[in-house]
Amino acid sequence: MKKKTFFVLKGVDAVNGQRVPRSRKVRLTETQAMYDLSLGRLSRIDPKAAKAEAGTREAES
């Protein structure tokens, strides 16, 4: 299975039995990520990028 990059949300110390790296990015298969995704511990979208994009949209309005 292919691994994908997931972003770990604030307050989460471990994902899939492993400590979260400083970058807060982890590479997991969909199967490995399923549990933490269901609990809202992971995101497929970089939260920093999403926040910056939201700020750009507000500035355009």
C-alpha atoms as one frame of an Amber mdcrd trajectory, in Angstrom:
protein
   0.000   0.000   0.000   1.101   3.550  -0.711   1.951   5.811   2.183   0.580
   9.337   2.291   1.512  12.365   4.345  -0.830  13.284   7.171  -0.611  16.258
   9.493  -0.941  15.657  13.235  -3.123  18.134  15.086  -2.083  20.058  18.204
  -2.201  18.170  21.489  -1.543  14.747  19.956   1.665  13.079  21.170   1.480
   9.714  19.408  -0.029   8.346  16.201  -0.136   4.696  15.165   1.909   3.788
  18.260   4.751   6.174  17.415   5.752   9.547  18.869   4.837  12.517  16.704
   7.887  14.170  15.073   8.575  17.899  15.458   7.392  18.534  11.907   3.978
  17.107  12.937   3.956  15.206   9.626   3.650  11.428   9.473   3.657   9.031
   6.531   1.056   6.309   6.901  -1.086   4.072   4.749  -4.825   4.784   4.734
  -5.322   1.685   6.899  -2.767   2.845   9.470  -4.289   6.336   9.577  -7.938
   5.257   9.725  -8.251   5.128  13.536  -6.553   8.464  14.204  -8.473  10.108
  11.349 -11.751   8.925  12.887 -10.762  10.540  16.203  -9.814  13.823  14.519
  -6.127  13.490  15.427  -4.916  13.679  11.830  -5.640  15.876   8.861  -4.966
  15.325   5.183  -4.595  19.099   4.792  -1.729  21.067   6.350  -3.425  23.181
   9.064  -0.857  25.992   8.608  -1.511  26.177   4.865  -5.278  26.067   5.383
  -5.079  28.898   7.922  -2.955  31.022   5.583  -5.342  30.376   2.687  -8.335
  31.358   4.826  -6.578  34.618   5.729  -5.967  35.345   2.053  -9.634  34.800
   1.230 -10.727  37.180   4.005  -8.332  39.862   2.763  -9.800  39.620  -0.741
 -13.346  40.236   0.528
